Amino acid sequence: MILNEIQCKSILNKSGIPAIDFGINPYIGCGHKCQYCYAVFMKRFSGHTEPWGDFVDVKINAPEVLERQLKRLKQKSHISFSTVCDAYQPVEAKYRITRKCLEKLIHYNHSISILTKSDMVIDDLNLLKQLKDIEVGFSVFTLNPQANRIFEPGSPSPKKRFAAIKILSQNNISTWVFVAPSLPYLTDHEKTINQIMAASQNAGANYILFDTLNTYTKVWNNVMRLIKKHFPEAIEFCNYYYNNKTKYKKQLKHKISKIGSNYNIKFRFAF
């Protein structure tokens, strides 16, 4: 892992994601090394040539920059941690940039959301409880240990994520589960959807949001490289998705809706 300490000029940046006004990305790059991550495009702006997941730039002055920007922000906004990295990736244990930024937000009334793959967020439970409007989402790709190791080699296990959801929910922190991406054959079958629905409900999550794979060229090529190597039986199903996205998404929505009717948890679609 290549680590660089850098200075940022801005940390509270306008977001193009619906319902999110600003994104806070304490890091560039991510040690979770998810092989389907759309944020690989950040390499174009960072100057890195290393594989995605092999470098992290730490914005060491982010808390101070955030404090200045918050003073100029006059209206209540929805602020997300994070849009192109995981705020609780492994290096957060050393630098605590995310924690220091959250400390600055305690004194404001902004709506804060966190999306992570890490149970490390539990370390900041007492801090989260001081925020006026906070929700924490956990991204879950699969409950299959083999697929998890191959596609998310640097991330905590899904079991740890659901355990963290339970702790947060028991402490009255609003939580949700982001099921993404749904990979044809590997993670979109009824067994997996049932498992995730049950685990989310049992952990006390408020709702589940489902999304499909981003077919951005670099992402798609990398995913298919791994599919061909480790799960050749899934090739034809992935190709079907690529060539019939609209039809596939309609079929997937129907499948999830049918399964979801058996559970007492809300679910939504991001596609």
C-alpha positions as CSV (number, residue, x, y, z in Angstrom):
1,M,0.0,0.0,0.0
2,I,1.4,3.4,-1.0
3,L,0.4,6.1,1.5
4,N,0.8,9.8,0.8
5,E,-0.1,12.7,3.1
6,I,-1.5,15.6,1.1
7,Q,-3.1,19.0,1.6
8,C,-6.5,19.8,0.2
9,K,-7.9,23.2,-0.7
10,S,-11.5,22.0,-0.3
11,I,-13.1,19.1,1.5
12,L,-16.8,20.0,1.4
13,N,-17.6,19.5,-2.3
14,K,-20.8,19.8,-4.2
15,S,-22.3,16.4,-5.2
16,G,-24.0,15.4,-8.4
17,I,-25.8,12.5,-6.6
18,P,-29.5,13.1,-6.1
19,A,-30.5,14.0,-2.5
20,I,-26.9,14.7,-1.5
21,D,-25.8,18.3,-1.4
22,F,-22.1,17.9,-0.5
23,G,-19.7,15.0,-0.3
24,I,-16.8,14.7,2.1
25,N,-14.0,12.4,0.9
26,P,-11.2,12.3,3.6
27,Y,-9.1,10.1,1.3
28,I,-8.3,9.5,-2.3
29,G,-8.2,5.8,-3.1
30,C,-9.4,3.0,-0.9
31,G,-7.7,0.1,0.8
32,H,-10.9,-2.1,0.6
33,K,-9.8,-2.7,-3.0
34,C,-13.3,-3.6,-4.3
35,Q,-12.9,-4.9,-7.8
36,Y,-16.1,-3.4,-9.1
37,C,-15.7,0.1,-7.7
38,Y,-16.8,2.9,-10.0
39,A,-14.5,5.4,-8.2
40,V,-11.5,4.0,-10.1
41,F,-12.0,7.0,-12.4
42,M,-10.3,9.1,-9.6
43,K,-7.0,7.8,-10.9
44,R,-7.3,10.3,-13.7
45,F,-7.3,13.2,-11.3
46,S,-4.8,11.9,-8.7
47,G,-1.9,11.1,-11.0
48,H,-1.7,7.6,-9.7
49,T,-0.8,4.7,-12.0
50,E,-0.9,2.0,-9.4
51,P,-3.8,-0.5,-9.4
52,W,-7.0,0.7,-7.6
53,G,-6.7,-0.3,-4.0
54,D,-2.9,-0.1,-3.9
55,F,-2.7,3.6,-3.0
56,V,-4.3,6.0,-0.6
57,D,-3.8,9.8,-0.3
58,V,-4.6,11.1,3.2
59,K,-6.0,14.7,3.3
60,I,-4.4,15.5,6.6
61,N,-5.7,19.1,6.7
62,A,-9.3,18.1,6.0
63,P,-10.8,18.9,9.4
64,E,-9.4,22.4,9.4
65,V,-10.5,23.1,5.9
66,L,-14.0,21.7,6.7
67,E,-14.3,24.0,9.7
68,R,-13.7,27.0,7.5
69,Q,-16.1,25.9,4.8
70,L,-18.9,25.1,7.4
71,K,-18.7,28.7,8.6
72,R,-19.6,29.9,5.1
73,L,-22.4,27.3,4.6
74,K,-25.6,29.3,5.5
75,Q,-28.3,26.7,4.8
76,K,-29.0,23.2,6.2
77,S,-27.5,20.6,3.8
78,H,-27.3,16.9,3.3
79,I,-23.6,15.9,3.6
80,S,-22.3,12.4,2.7
81,F,-19.3,10.5,3.9
82,S,-18.2,9.5,1.2
83,T,-18.9,9.6,-2.5
84,V,-15.6,8.3,-4.0
85,C,-13.9,6.5,-1.1
86,D,-14.8,4.7,2.1
87,A,-14.4,7.0,5.1
88,Y,-13.8,4.1,7.3
89,Q,-11.2,2.2,5.2
90,P,-8.2,0.7,7.1
91,V,-6.0,3.9,7.2
92,E,-8.8,5.6,9.2
93,A,-7.6,3.6,12.2
94,K,-4.3,5.5,12.1
95,Y,-5.3,9.0,10.9
96,R,-8.9,9.4,12.2
97,I,-9.6,12.1,9.5
98,T,-13.2,11.0,9.3
99,R,-13.6,11.2,13.1
100,K,-12.1,14.7,13.2
101,C,-14.4,15.9,10.5
102,L,-17.4,14.5,12.3
103,E,-16.3,16.4,15.4
104,K,-16.5,19.7,13.5
105,L,-20.1,18.8,12.4
106,I,-21.4,18.3,15.9
107,H,-21.9,22.1,16.2
108,Y,-24.2,22.3,13.2
109,N,-27.6,21.1,12.2
110,H,-26.7,19.5,8.9
111,S,-28.1,16.1,7.8
112,I,-25.2,13.6,7.8
113,S,-25.0,10.2,6.0
114,I,-22.3,7.7,6.1
115,L,-21.9,4.8,3.7
116,T,-19.2,2.3,4.5
117,K,-18.2,-1.4,4.4
118,S,-16.4,-1.2,7.7
119,D,-17.5,-2.0,11.3
120,M,-14.8,0.5,12.3
121,V,-17.6,3.1,12.4
122,I,-18.6,1.6,15.8
123,D,-15.5,3.2,17.3
124,D,-17.2,6.6,16.8
125,L,-20.6,5.6,18.3
126,N,-20.5,8.2,21.1
127,L,-19.6,10.8,18.5
128,L,-22.4,9.8,16.1
129,K,-24.9,10.0,19.0
130,Q,-24.1,13.7,19.4
131,L,-25.0,14.5,15.8
132,K,-28.4,16.0,15.3
133,D,-29.4,14.2,12.1
134,I,-27.4,11.1,11.2
135,E,-27.8,7.8,9.3
136,V,-25.3,5.1,8.6
137,G,-25.5,2.8,5.6
138,F,-23.5,-0.4,5.0
139,S,-22.7,-1.6,1.6
140,V,-23.1,-5.4,1.2
141,F,-22.2,-7.1,-2.0
142,T,-22.6,-10.8,-1.1
143,L,-22.7,-13.1,1.9
144,N,-20.7,-15.7,-0.1
145,P,-17.2,-15.9,1.6
146,Q,-15.4,-16.8,-1.7
147,A,-17.0,-14.1,-3.8
148,N,-16.3,-11.6,-0.9
149,R,-12.6,-12.4,-0.8
150,I,-12.2,-12.1,-4.6
151,F,-14.2,-8.9,-5.2
152,E,-13.6,-7.1,-1.8
153,P,-10.2,-8.4,-0.7
154,G,-9.5,-5.5,1.8
155,S,-12.9,-5.2,3.4
156,P,-14.3,-6.5,6.7
157,S,-16.6,-9.5,6.4
158,P,-20.4,-9.0,5.9
159,K,-20.9,-10.7,9.3
160,K,-19.0,-7.8,11.0
161,R,-21.0,-5.3,9.0
162,F,-24.4,-6.7,10.1
163,A,-23.1,-6.9,13.7
164,A,-22.2,-3.2,13.5
165,I,-25.7,-2.4,12.1
166,K,-27.2,-4.1,15.1
167,I,-25.1,-2.1,17.6
168,L,-26.0,1.2,15.9
169,S,-29.7,0.3,15.6
170,Q,-29.8,-0.6,19.3
171,N,-28.3,2.9,20.0
172,N,-31.1,4.6,18.0
173,I,-28.8,5.4,15.0
174,S,-30.8,5.1,11.8
175,T,-29.2,2.4,9.6
176,W,-29.7,0.9,6.1
177,V,-28.2,-1.6,3.8
178,F,-26.9,-0.9,0.3
179,V,-26.9,-4.1,-1.8
180,A,-24.5,-3.3,-4.6
181,P,-23.7,-4.4,-7.1
182,S,-26.1,-7.2,-7.9
183,L,-24.0,-9.5,-10.0
184,P,-25.9,-11.8,-12.4
185,Y,-25.8,-15.5,-11.3
186,L,-23.5,-14.8,-8.3
187,T,-25.5,-12.5,-6.1
188,D,-28.9,-12.0,-7.7
189,H,-30.4,-15.4,-7.0
190,E,-33.3,-15.9,-4.5
191,K,-31.1,-17.5,-1.9
192,T,-28.8,-14.5,-1.6
193,I,-31.6,-12.0,-1.7
194,N,-33.4,-13.9,1.1
195,Q,-30.3,-14.1,3.2
196,I,-29.6,-10.4,2.9
197,M,-33.3,-9.5,3.6
198,A,-33.3,-11.7,6.7
199,A,-29.9,-10.4,8.0
200,S,-30.9,-6.8,7.4
201,Q,-34.2,-7.2,9.2
202,N,-32.6,-9.1,12.1
203,A,-30.0,-6.5,12.5
204,G,-32.6,-3.7,12.8
205,A,-31.8,-1.8,9.6
206,N,-34.5,0.7,8.5
207,Y,-34.4,-0.2,4.8
208,I,-32.5,-1.9,2.0
209,L,-31.4,-0.2,-1.2
210,F,-30.6,-2.4,-4.2
211,D,-28.5,-1.4,-7.2
212,T,-27.0,-3.1,-10.3
213,L,-23.4,-3.2,-11.6
214,N,-22.0,-0.1,-13.2
215,T,-20.9,-1.1,-16.7
216,Y,-18.3,1.6,-17.0
217,T,-15.7,0.1,-19.3
218,K,-12.8,-0.3,-16.8
219,V,-15.2,-1.7,-14.2
220,W,-16.9,-4.1,-16.5
221,N,-13.6,-5.4,-17.9
222,N,-12.2,-6.0,-14.5
223,V,-15.3,-7.7,-13.2
224,M,-15.4,-10.0,-16.3
225,R,-11.7,-10.8,-15.9
226,L,-12.5,-12.2,-12.4
227,I,-15.7,-13.9,-13.5
228,K,-13.8,-15.8,-16.2
229,K,-11.1,-16.8,-13.8
230,H,-13.1,-17.8,-10.8
231,F,-16.8,-18.2,-11.8
232,P,-16.9,-19.2,-15.5
233,E,-20.4,-20.5,-15.0
234,A,-21.6,-16.9,-14.6
235,I,-20.2,-15.6,-17.9
236,E,-23.4,-16.1,-20.0
237,F,-25.6,-14.5,-17.3
238,C,-23.3,-11.5,-17.1
239,N,-23.3,-11.1,-20.9
240,Y,-27.1,-11.3,-20.8
241,Y,-27.2,-8.4,-18.4
242,Y,-24.7,-6.3,-20.4
243,N,-26.8,-6.8,-23.6
244,N,-30.3,-6.6,-22.0
245,K,-29.9,-4.1,-19.1
246,T,-33.5,-2.8,-19.2
247,K,-35.1,-6.2,-19.4
248,Y,-32.7,-7.6,-16.7
249,K,-33.5,-4.7,-14.3
250,K,-37.2,-5.2,-14.7
251,Q,-36.8,-8.9,-13.9
252,L,-34.6,-8.2,-10.9
253,K,-37.1,-5.7,-9.5
254,H,-39.9,-8.2,-9.8
255,K,-37.8,-10.9,-8.1
256,I,-36.8,-8.6,-5.2
257,S,-40.3,-7.3,-4.8
258,K,-41.7,-10.8,-4.6
259,I,-39.2,-11.9,-2.0
260,G,-39.4,-8.7,-0.1
261,S,-43.1,-9.2,0.5
262,N,-42.2,-11.9,3.0
263,Y,-40.2,-9.6,5.2
264,N,-41.0,-6.7,7.5
265,I,-38.4,-4.3,6.1
266,K,-38.7,-1.6,3.5
267,F,-36.7,-1.9,0.3
268,R,-36.0,0.5,-2.6
269,F,-34.2,0.5,-5.9
270,A,-31.4,2.7,-7.2
271,F,-31.9,1.5,-10.8
